[in-house]
Amino acid sequence: MWSVVVATGAALVVGAAGATKAPPLAGCYERVYDTAHLTAHKGQRVVRATLSIGVASAEWQTDKGHSIIANGDLKIWVRGRNQSFDSLGVCRAEDDGLHCNGSLSAAEADTCKSKRDGIRQCRIEGAGSFQVVGKPEGVLVTVQERLELVPAPYDSGPFLYFSPTNAENHAFLLKKTSEVCK
């Protein structure tokens, strides 16, 4: 995990030096769901979510073949698990927000036959995507295309999946935090 954090940090420093401005919605966001909310939403698996929006590397920003302007690092903790499931994606501007591609892990696992959401030992084809839109309270993160998340060190499972049709686990309102993104 540390090598990923260092690499991401280096990309942010390089990106900041080569970028003309911070991407829209740059910063750290978080939500920890309280017991009352989780009791009212028994189907919700997510107990905590964080999002870090930072400047994409100068290489991504200057490549005319890509419209990547930001890194979108989404981390989700679910009931019964202490470790987060992560998607370290890249984002492009879209309407009033960002469209972020999910990240692919290094894991080589069988392809899932089931399309059900949840924790699996198999992988879907493609890593999915999520949208980030600014709201007065912070940002709304919405699963756009079936999203795969994986725990560090990102080279093995299990894998967490959420689909855009999952009413309890497809949209998360996160508040901006002054804490360091973690």
N, C-alpha and C positions, 0 to 999 in steps of 0.2 A: 504494500500500500504506500509506503514511504516514497518509493521511486515514482509512483503515479502522482503523489502530492508534489514532489519536487519538480517533476516534469511539467505538471499543470502550473505550478508557481512560476517556473521559468518562462513558460509560454505567456503567462500574464505579464511578466516584466518586459519581455521582448515586445509583446503586443502593445503594451502601454507606451513604450518608447517610439514604436513606429506608427501608432494610431493618432488620428487627429482629434478624436473625442471618444468619451466613454460611450458604450452602447446604451440604447434605451433600457431602462429598468435595471441598470447596473447596481449591484449591492447584494446583501445577504437577507434572506427571508426565512421565516420559520413558523411552524405551528405545532404545538403539543396539544393533543386532544384530551380534554378532561374526562373524568369518569362519567359525569352527567351526559355529555355528548355521546360517548361510546355506549352507554346504556340505552340511550334513545335510538342509536343506530347500530343495532346488533350485527348487521351484515358488513359493517365497515371494518376492514382489517388494519387500516393505517392508524397508528397511535401517535406518530410524529413524522413531520416532513420538513426538510430544509432545501433551499435552492440558493445557489450562488451564481450570479450573472456577472461575468467578467469580460474583459477585452479579449478578442480572439488574437491569435498570433499574427504578427505582421505578414508572414507568408500567406496565411489564409486571406487576410484583408486585401493584399495587393494582387492576388491571383484573380484575374478577370474572369476566369471560368467558374468561380464560386462567388456566392453572395454572402459568405459567412462573415458575421460582424461580432459574434460573442461566443463565449463558452457558457453552457448551461448545465451546471452540475446539480442534479436532483438526487437527494438521498431520502429513502423512505424506510421507516421502522414499522414493523407489523406486530400484531399481538403474538405473544409467545416467543419472540426472537429478540435477542439483545443487540445483534449486529444489523447495520443498515444494509439495504439493497440499493445499489447506485446505478445511475445512468449519467455518464460523463459525456455529454453531447455537445454539438456545435449548433449555433443558431443563426438564422437570417431574419431580417426585418420582415414583418408581415402585418399589414393593416396598422393597428395601434399597438402592436406588441411584437413578440418573437415567436418563430416556429423553430423548435429545437429537435434535431434528430437524436434518437437514442443511440447509445454507444454499443458497439459489439465487444464482447469479452473475448479472451483468448481461448476459451473453453471449446473443446471438441466433444460435443455430446450428441446423442441421438436426437432426431427431430421429433417433436411432440406430435402425437396423433390426436390428442385432446385439445380443444380450443377453449376449455374452461380456464378461468382466472385462478390465480393462487400460486403456491410454491410447487415447483416441479423439478425433476432431475433431468429434464430434456429441454431442448431449445426450439424456439419458433424460427421461421425464416425471416430475417430482417430484425432490426432492433426496435422498430416503431418510432413514434414521435410524440411530442407534447407541445402545447401552446402556452405562452405566458402573456397575460394581458394585465396592464395596470388597472388597479381599482383604488378607490379612496382609502380602503383599509390596508392595501399592500398590493399583492398580485394574485391573480387566479391562474393556477396551473391546471390544465385540462389535457387528459390523454386524448390524442387525436387519432393515432393508429396504434393498435395493440403494442403495448410497451413492455420490453424486457429489461429487468433490472437484476443485477448480480452483486453479491457481496465481495469485498476485497478478499483476496488479492487479485480478483478478476480473471483468474485462469481456471476456475472450476465452478460448479454449481454449489448449491441449488440456485434456481432462477425464479424470480418473481414476475408474474404477468398480470397486467391490468388492461382491460379493453375499454373502448369509448362507450360501450353500452352498459357497463357495470355502474348502476346508479349510485352505489355506496362508495365506490373506489375509483372514480374517474376524474373528479374535480376537487381541488384543494385550495382554499383561500389562505394564503400565507401573509404574515405581517412582516414589514421591514424591521430588521434588528440591527443594533449597533455592535452586536457581538461579532467576533471573528467567525467567518463561515467554517463550520466543522461538521 
